[in-house]
Structures are given as C-alpha cells and as structure tokens.
Amino acid sequence: MSTLSIIMPVLNEAAGIETALRRLAPLRARGAELIVVDGGSSDGTAELAGLLADRVLSAPRGRSLQMNAGAAVARGDLLLFLHADTRLPDQADSFVREALSRSGRAWGRFDVRFDDGGLLRLVAIMMNTRSRATGIATGDQAMFMTRAVFDSVVGFPPIALMEDVALSARLKHLSRPLCLSAHVTASARRWRRHGTLRTILLMWLLRLRYFLGADPALLARDYGYAP
C-alpha cells in the first residue's frame, strides 16, 4: 500500500498547532507520516509540534521553501500539503489513495469549506467551481500528488506567494487535477480579522496582478505574509 506523507508548513501557530496535529493522529495510526516544517516561529510552535509529529524541521520562511524541505525528507510515495489551519476529512488518506489509483491521474485536491457561514459559503462554492473550471488548485484545498509527479516538476517554485497556483499550472501540463468532493475545512480567521469583502477583493487583485506578471515578493508583502 502506498505511504502518505502529510507536510505542514507553519509559522507562529502555537495557539492551534497541538489541536491541528492531534486531529491527524488517526491518519498516523493508519501509517501516514506527518512532517511539520517551521519557518522561524517565535512562539514555540516547533517545540509544541515535536511530540505530535513524526518529524519537525526548520526551513527558511516561505510556504514554498518549507513545503519543498518537507517533501525532500518525506518517505511517502504520496504527498499531501496541508495548511495548519485546515482540517482534513477523517478518511482523507483513503480518499487520496483510492482516487489516484482509480483515476490514473497523479495529482488533485479536495473541495474546501470554511468554519464560518454567511458569505463564506458562497466564497467556498466559487473557489471549488473555479478550480474545476481552470484546473488550478489552492493551498486551502489540501493539494496532493504522487512523489514522482512532484519531483518531475521540481516541486513548488521558490516564490513568496502564489506557489500553489504556479505549481498547479505546471501540473496541468501533465493532467487535469482530481477534484474530490470530500471537503477540507479551512479556518475563516483571516477573513474575520480583515473583513470578508475586503479579503475577497484583495485576493482577486493579487491573483490578477500575479497573472499580469507582478513580482510574488511584492504580492506577499501586500498580502501581509512577508516580513
């Protein structure tokens, strides 16, 4: 049976990292490997993760760099990249293995929903519909793929933002993604903190600027992700 490696990039997630990792304990019990890659947290995230993950690594700050570092040491032949504030469905490991085996495709993602209602229900529907239409997945949707296909495209591009979009564009040349209707549940904390409408507009603008050729480092700064 294929081994699944779950790779989680983190940065200052002390408030929720233990809960997030405990939720993955059943998958670890079924053989999944859990790798946490810290990007320089100042709140003790890495120390808290140490007892609840198979490996905890340090890497330069940036999701692409952190996820590539995790993939480099992963022992699984299937890789799943998971944000710390996104919760997988209980049978995520089975869903991934069966879908990849049955379809003959090499990569995919889950549908996403948020842990809040209202307008965010519509946002999630739009994200999932757009992803099916374009073949582009986002990190919130818990992208997964075979190690072979990840290696063939040389992993995530080392850019400060939009690494998920850039990787999807590479993978699309190999096959369309598997779009699983099983849901991951993403935190709405950023949307609540900055305002739903404001965040929607910001993300649309950032994506437009990216496709028009803007420097991802500037986009990361404007998103609030860069130092």
Secondary structure, DSSP 8 states (H G I E B T S, - for coil): ---EEEEEEESS-TTTHHHHHHTTHHHHHTT-EEEEEES--SSSHHHHHTTTSSEEEE--SSHHHHHHHHHHH---SEEEE--TTEE--TTHHHHHHHHHHHH--SEEEEEEEESS-THHHHHHHHHHHHHHHH----GGG--EEEHHHHHHTTSS-S-SS-HHHHHHHHHHTT---EEEEEEEEE--HHHHHH-HHHHHHHHHHHHHHHHTT--HHHHHHHHT---
